[in-house]
């Protein structure tokens, strides 16, 4: 098995602060884009994906508790950019989400975030459901 070289871009803790959310996402996008990892998605699609995933972690995982943090790591290998977001919440049963990706309720005011992320990234979760992994293809 050939091991792919990995390049770490970000490994940061951020407070679950609703007022700082946009600044956090802006900073993360700048770091990833400035790393010169050529992605198969646009910077705007990256921003949208990170916005949805980080908001979910802060809102649903940490309940906007500023004492709780999310951990964001981003690394690239030769084929993909990998972004992992971990919250301090109890997690959830991801089987329900995986089913809703097949037929989302696009008119609902809630629950569209994962569907949106899935349009640009391959998504997976840890067993607990408090960590999401976004896999973003690199340009060839």
VENDA-V616099 format. One record per residue. N is the residue number from 1. RES is the residue in one letter. OMEGA is omega in radians with two decimals (999 if undefined). NEAR is the number of other C-alpha atoms within 8 Angstrom. D_CENTER is the distance of its C-alpha to the mean C-alpha in Angstrom with 1 decimal. Layout:
N RES OMEGA NEAR D_CENTER
N RES OMEGA NEAR D_CENTER
This chain:
1 X -3.13 2 27.9
2 X 3.12 3 26.8
3 X 3.13 4 24.1
4 X 3.06 6 21.8
5 X 3.14 6 21.6
6 X 3.12 8 18.3
7 X -3.13 7 17.6
8 X -3.08 9 15.6
9 X -3.06 11 14.2
10 X 2.92 11 12.5
11 X -2.99 9 13.0
12 X 2.98 7 13.2
13 X 3.13 8 13.7
14 X 3.09 9 13.4
15 X 3.10 10 15.5
16 X -3.06 16 14.4
17 X -3.09 10 16.6
18 X -3.12 7 16.5
19 X -3.12 5 18.7
20 X -3.05 7 16.6
21 X -3.10 11 13.2
22 X 3.12 8 14.0
23 X 3.11 7 15.4
24 X -3.12 9 12.5
25 X 3.09 12 10.2
26 X -3.11 9 13.4
27 X 3.12 8 14.0
28 X 3.13 9 10.8
29 X 3.12 11 11.4
30 X -3.13 8 15.0
31 X -3.11 10 14.5
32 X -3.13 12 12.6
33 X -3.13 9 15.1
34 X 3.09 7 18.0
35 X 3.10 7 17.3
36 X 3.00 6 18.7
37 X -3.13 10 16.5
38 X -3.09 6 17.6
39 X 3.10 11 14.9
40 X 3.05 8 16.0
41 X -3.13 9 14.0
42 X 3.04 7 15.1
43 X 3.12 8 13.8
44 X 3.09 6 13.9
45 X 3.03 9 11.7
46 X -3.14 11 9.1
47 X -3.13 11 9.7
48 X 3.13 9 9.6
49 X 3.12 12 6.3
50 X 3.12 9 4.8
51 X -3.13 10 7.7
52 X -3.08 12 7.2
53 X -3.13 13 4.2
54 X 3.10 11 6.0
55 X 3.10 10 9.2
56 X -3.12 10 9.0
57 X -3.12 14 8.7
58 X -3.06 17 11.5
59 X -3.04 10 13.5
60 X -3.13 10 13.7
61 X -3.05 13 13.0
62 X 3.08 14 14.9
63 X -3.14 9 17.0
64 X 3.10 11 16.8
65 X -3.08 10 18.9
66 X 3.08 8 19.0
67 X 3.12 6 20.4
68 X -3.10 11 17.2
69 X 2.90 13 14.4
70 X 3.07 14 10.8
71 X 3.13 12 10.4
72 X 3.03 13 8.0
73 X 3.05 13 9.3
74 X 3.09 13 9.4
75 X 3.14 12 12.3
76 X 2.94 13 14.2
77 X -3.04 10 16.9
78 X -3.07 8 19.5
79 X -2.99 9 17.7
80 X 2.88 11 13.9
81 X -3.14 14 11.2
82 X 3.08 12 8.9
83 X 3.14 11 5.8
84 X 3.14 12 5.9
85 X -3.11 14 5.4
86 X 3.07 11 8.9
87 X -3.11 14 11.0
88 X 3.13 10 14.8
89 X -3.10 9 15.5
90 X -3.11 8 17.5
91 X -3.12 9 14.9
92 X 3.13 7 15.9
93 X -3.06 8 17.4
94 X 3.13 8 14.8
95 X 3.11 6 17.8
96 X -3.13 7 18.2
97 X -3.12 9 14.8
98 X 3.10 8 15.6
99 X -3.10 8 18.9
100 X 3.11 10 17.9
101 X -3.11 10 15.9
102 X -3.13 6 19.3
103 X -3.08 6 21.0
104 X 3.01 8 19.0
105 X -3.02 8 21.0
106 X 3.11 5 20.3
107 X 3.13 4 22.8
108 X 3.08 7 21.3
109 X -3.09 5 20.2
110 X 2.97 5 17.5
111 X -3.14 8 15.1
112 X -3.05 11 14.2
113 X -3.12 10 10.5
114 X 3.09 11 9.6
115 X 3.13 11 12.4
116 X 3.13 10 11.3
117 X -3.09 13 7.9
118 X 3.10 10 10.4
119 X -3.04 6 12.7
120 X -3.01 11 10.9
121 X 2.92 11 9.0
122 X -3.03 8 10.3
123 X 2.96 10 8.5
124 X -3.13 7 9.9
125 X 2.98 11 10.3
126 X -3.09 8 12.8
127 X -3.12 4 16.2
128 X -3.11 10 16.0
129 X 3.09 12 12.9
130 X 3.11 15 11.5
131 X 3.08 12 8.9
132 X 3.12 13 6.1
133 X 3.09 11 6.2
134 X 3.09 11 5.3
135 X -3.07 11 8.9
136 X -3.14 13 10.2
137 X 3.02 11 14.0
138 X 3.05 12 16.1
139 X 3.14 7 19.2
140 X 999 3 22.3
